[in-house]
Amino acid sequence: MKNNNYGFETKMIHAGYDGDEATHSVTPPLYQTNAYYFDDVNHAKSLFELSQPGNIYSRLMNPTNGFLEERITALEGGVGALAFSSGHAAMFNTIANLCQAGDEVVSSRNIYGGAINMMGVSVKRLGITVKFVDSDDMNAWENAVTDKTRLLFTELIGNPNANISDIEKIAQIAKKYKIPFMVDGTFNTPYLCRPFEFGADIVIHSATKMLSGHGQVMAGIIIDGGTFEYKNNPRFPLFNEPDVSYHGVVFADLGKTAFITRLRALIMRDFGSCLAPFNAYMTLLGVETLSLRMERACENALKTAKFLETCPEVETVNYPALESNKYYPLYKKYFPKGAGNVFTFVIKGDRERAARFMDSLELIQNVANLGDIRTQVVHPATTTHSQLSAEKLREMDVSEGTVRISVGLETAEDIINDLKQALGK
C-alpha cells in the first residue's frame, strides 16, 4: 500500500500487502516454509552481510510475518516491527536488545503479574536489575534513574486494574536522561491510542489478545518508533561499538532503524523466539476487524461497568471511563474512542464470596486470558498475580475480592444479566 495518508481502517485491511504477482491472491498468503533458496553464492553472501534485503531463514524473517509487521507498523506510526512467539517474548527480547549484565530498567509496578515475575526474578538472574515504581509518581520515576538505566517501561492501561499511565510525562523524563521509553499498548491497541504520538520510543503488544482477538493463537510484536538516538549515546555501547558477532557492524550507524535491525539480526538470531507463520496469518485476519471489535467491546464494557457500579454486592469498579474513577482525566486525555474492555471490580467480603460469584456465572467464562470476543473473568490473586507476595498485591491494589473482567462482543444485556444472577447467589 503506497499511500500513507489512508485512514486507520484502510490501513487495518490493506497495509503491508500489495498483492502476490505469482498468484494474484487478494488476501495475504501463508508462507509455511523454513528456508528460501539463494540465486547464487554471492546472493547468499550479500543477504548475510545485510547489504541486500531478502529472506534467509524463517527464524529471522518470513513473508507472512512481514505482512503483519508492516501492517502494525503502519497502524502505530513506527519505522519497523518484529513479531515474536508471545507478548512475554517481545518484552524479554526488548530488554535483551538494550541491556547487558549490570544494567538497569525502571518499570511501573502496576502491570501484569507475570511481567513483574519475569523482570523481578528471571531477568535479575541475568544480572539486570529492574526497579519497580508507582506509575503515578513522577518523582519516583525520576529518582529511580541512574547512569545504568537503559529503559523505562509501563503499560498504558495497567493489568489488572486499568490504571492509566501518564505516558506524556514519563516520556519527558526519558528524554531528559536520554533513555528509550517503552509502552505496552496491549489493552488499548493502536485504534484507541498510539503511544508514539505522546513520546514513546518503543511499543509492544501481546498480539495474543486484542490484535488477534479470537483467543486462537499466541503472538507478540515490537514496534520501533525510530525516535530514539543511539548514536554516541554513552548508555548504549552495544549499539556504538563494532559487533564482533556480525562483521563488526556498528548498529547505531543505521540511524532510525538501529533498534529494530539489531533486534532482528542479533537477538532474534541468537534467542530464536520467532512467531510461527500460521500464527501471523491468523493475527492478520484478526487485525482486519480490529476497529469494529474495539468499538463494540468498549461500548459493552462501559455498560457493564455502569451496571456493576450500582450493585450493592460490589465494593469498587476500576474502569477509567467512569466519572468516579481517579483516572478519568487521563482517560479523557488519551482515549477519545473508549477506555478498552478490561477492568476489575471488587466483590464485598472475602475470597470465598468472590469464588462463589465466579462459580455461579453461566455465560461468562473463567479464563486466564483477555482480549477475546468472549467475555471472560479471572481471580488475579489466585491466578495471574498469584506468584506475587501479599505486600506486592497490596501495592498493586489487588485484594481477595478483586475480579478481572474482559468484556466481549456478546449482547450487552446478556453479559449484565449473567453478572446479576451470579451476584445474587
N, C-alpha and C positions, 0 to 999 in steps of 0.2 A: 504494500500500500504506500504509494509515493507521496500522497498528500497528508502532511502532518497537522493540517488545520481541521480535519474532520472532528465531529463530536465524539463524546465518550462512547455512546452506544455503537457508533460506526466502527470505532477502533476495537471495541469489545468483540465484534464479529469478524472484522477483516484484517486487523493489524497482524503483521508477522508472516502472512501467507499471500503470495502474489500468483499462485497457481503453479501447476506442475506441467511443464512442457511435454513430458513423456506421455502423460495420461489425460491431461486437461481436467483433473479431478477438481470438483468445486470445493470440497472440504479438505482440510489438511490430511495427507496420508499418514498412516502409521508405518514408520520405518523400523521394523523389528529385525535389526541387524546389529552384530557386534562390531564389524570392521568394514573397511572401504578400500577398494583396490587403487593402487597408485599407477599413474600413467607410465612412469619410469623411475629409475633410481634418483634422478635429480629432482623429480616432483616430490618424492617422499622426503628427500633431504630438506627441501625448502619448507615443507609443512612442519617438520620437526624443529626447524630453526625459527619458526614463527614469521618468516619473511613472506609467506604466501598463505592466504586464508584457505580453509578447506577441512574436510573431515578426515580424521586419523583413526579414531577408535571411540566406541560409544561410551567409554568411561569419561572421555573429555568432551565430546560433542556428538549429538545425534540430530538429524534434521527435524524430527518431530519435537524433540526437546527445544530445538532452536525456535520453532514456531511459537511455542509457549513463552520462551524467554523474551522474544521480540514483542509479543503481544502485551505482556505485563510491563515491559519497559515503556511501551507507548502509553499504557493506561496510567502509570505512575509518573511519567515525565522524566525518566532517567536516561543514562547513556548506555546501559547494558545490564544484563541479568544472567544469573546462573541458577539452574534448577537442581535441587537435591532430593534425596530419598525421603526426607521428612523435615518438618519445621525445626525440630531439635538439631538435625544435622546442619541446617542452614545457620543456626545460631552458633554452634560449636565451630564450624569452619570459618565463620567471620572472625571469631576470636583467634583461631589458629593463623589466620592470614595477617593479623595485625600484631600479635603478641608472641613473645618467647618467655622462657623461664626468667623470673624476676620482674616481669611487667605487671601492671595493674589495670583493672577495669572498674568503673563506677556504674552501678546498676540500681534502678529502682527496686525496692523490696516488695512493691505492690504488683507482683507478676505471678505467673503460673508457678505452682509449687515445684513441678518437675524441673523448671528452668533454674529455680533457686538451688535445688539439689545438684543439678549438673554443674553450675558455676561455683557454688559454695563448697562442693566436695570433690567432684571428679576433676574439674579444671584446676582446683587448688593443688591436687596431687601432681599436676604437671608443672607446678612452680609458678602459676599465675594467680595472683590474689584478686578477688572480686570483693569490692566494698559495697554493701547494700545500704541505701539511704531512703528516707521518706520522699516519695516522688513530688510531694507538695512543697518541700522545704528547700528553697533555692540556696540558702546558706549552707545546708548540708551537702548539696551537690558541689558547691564551690570549695568547701572546706575539705572534701574528700580528694580533690585533685592534687597530685604530686608530680614530680618530674618523671615518675614511672608510669603515669596514666596514659593508656593508649586508646581508650574507647569509653564513651558514655552511652548508656543503653536504657531504654524504657519501653514499655508497652503504651501505646497511645490510649487505648481503653484497657484498663487492667483486668486481669483474670484472678479472682472470680468476681470482684465487687463492682466492676465497671467504673472505677475511678478514672478520671481523665487527667493525663499529664499535660501541663502547660508547655508543650514542646517548643514553642517560640522562645520562651525564657530559658529553657535548658540549652537550646541551640546557641543562644547568646553567650552562655558560659563556655560551651565547647569552642566557639570561635575565639573567645578571649584567650584561651590557653592553647589554641591550635591543635585541638583533639577532634577526631571524627565523632559524629553523633549518629547512633543507630536507633531507629524506631521500629518496633514490631507493630505492623498495621493489620494483623490478622483479623481482629474484631471489626474494624471499620471498613477494610478493603479500599482500593483507590476510588471507588464510587462515592463513598461518604466523605473521605478526606485524603488528601495527598500530602504526606508529611514533608516532601521536598519544598513545597511552597511556604513552609514555616521554618526552614533552616536545617532540616535533617540532611545528612550526607549519605546514609545507607538506610534502606528499608528492607525488612524481611517479612515473610508471610509463612505461616503453616498453611500451605495450599490444600492440605487435608481438609480444612474447614470451609470457609465461605467461598473461596475461589472455585474449588471443585463442586462443593455444595450438596453432594448427594450421599456422603458417607460411604464411598466405594473404594477410594484409593488414598494412599499416603503420598504426600509430596511437600516440598519446601522450596522457597525461592528467595534469592537475594538480589536486590536491585541497587545498582550504583548510581548515585545522583551526578557523579562527575564533578562535584563541587569542592572536594577537599584537595588541597595542595600538599602532596607528599614530598615534592622536590625540595631538597635542602632543609627539610624539617628534621631537627635532631632527635625527635621522638621515634623516628622510623628508619633506623639503619637497615632494616630488612628490605626497604624499598630503594635506598640510596647507595647501597654497596653492591658490587657485582655479585650476582648469584652463582655460586660455584656449581649448582646442580642444573643450571640452564644456560650454558655457554657464556657465562659472565654478563648476562643482560642486567641492566640497571632499570628496574621496573618503573621508578619514578620518572624516567625519561619518556615514558609513554603518555604522560600528561593526564587528561581526564579519564582515560580508561586504565590507569595504573592498577587500581584496586581490583577491578573485575578480571583483568588479564592475569594478574598474579594468582588470583583465586582459582582460575581455571587451569592455568599452566602448571602451577606447583601444588596447590592444596588439593584440588580435585585429583590431580595425577597421583599424588602420594597417598591420600587417605581414601579415595575411591567411593565417596558417599553419593554416587550418581543416581539420578532418577531413572527408573525404567521407562522406556519409550511408551509402553502401553499406558502407564500412569499419566504421562504427559498428555497423551491423546485424550484420555478421559477428563483431565483437568481442562483442556481446551474446550471440550463440549460444555463443561460447567460454566466456564467464563462467558460463553456466548449468551447466557441468560442472567448474568450477574446483577445488572441493574434492576431487572424485574423482580428477582428473588429478594434483593435487599430492600426494595420499596415495600413489598408485601410483609417481609419479616419485621421491618421497623414499625409498620402500621400495627401488626399483631402484637408486637412487644409493648408498644405504648398502651394499647387497650388492656393488655394483661397486667401491666404494672399498675395502671389506674385502678383496676379491679382489686388487685392484691392490697393496695393502699387502704381500701375500705374494709378489709376483713379484720374482725376482732381477734382472730387466731394468729395474725401476722404482726410482729413487733416492728419491723423495718423493711422498707423496699429500697434497694440500692440501684436505682435507674436514673441516669443523669438527665433524661428528658422530662422528669417530674420537677415541677417548680419548687417542691420541698427539698430537692436534693442539693447538697453543698456544691456539686459540680455543674449545676445548671448554667451559671455564667460561662463556663468553659464549653459546655455543650452548645450554647448559642454562638460562641466564637468559632468553633471548629466544625460543627455538624449541622449545616443548614438543611440537609436532606434526611436527618434522622440520627439516632444515637446507637444504632446497631440493635442486635436482638439477644444479647447475652447479659444477664444481670443476676443479682442474688436477692433473696428475701429471707427473713429470719422468722422461723416459727417460734412462738412463745413457748417457753418450757425447756425441757432437756432433750438429749439426743433421742430418747425413746419416742417422744412425741413427733420429732422430725421423721423418724423411721416409720412410724405408723402412718403418717401422712403420705410418704413416698410409696409405701407398700399398698396404699389404697387407691393409687392412681390407676386408671383403666386404659385411657388413650395415650397418655404421656409416658414415655419410656425412661427407665432408669439406666443411663448410659454414660460411660466416661468418654464422651465426645461432645462436640458442639459444631454449630455452623451447618447442620444437616437441614434438609427440607422438613424433617420431622421434629416435633417438639420433644425435648429431652431434658431430664433433670439429673442432678448428681449431688451427693452429700460431700462437699470438699474435705471436711475434717477426717473422713474415713476413706477417702479415695485419692483425688488429685493432689491434695495437700497433706496427705496422711504421714509423709516422711518428715514433716516439719515438727519442731518441738512446740509444746504448749505456749511458750513465750513468743515464738515466731508467729504462731497462729493469732495470738492476741495483737501483735504488732500489725498484722495484716487485716485485723478486724474480722476474722473468721471464727465463728462460735459453733457450739454444738448444734444449734438450731439453724445454721446457715444452709440454705439450699440454693444451688446454682441452676438457673433455667436458661436453655437456649430455645427461643421461641421459633417455631417452624411456620410452614405455609398452610396449615390446615385452616378450616373455618374458625375464625376467632372465637365465636360463641362456643364451639365445641371444646376449645382449649380452656376457656374460662369455666365452663360447666364441669369439666373434669377436675379442675383445681377446687371448685366449690364443693363438690361432693366428697373429695378427699379430705379437705379441711374440716368438713362436717363430721368426719369419723375420727 
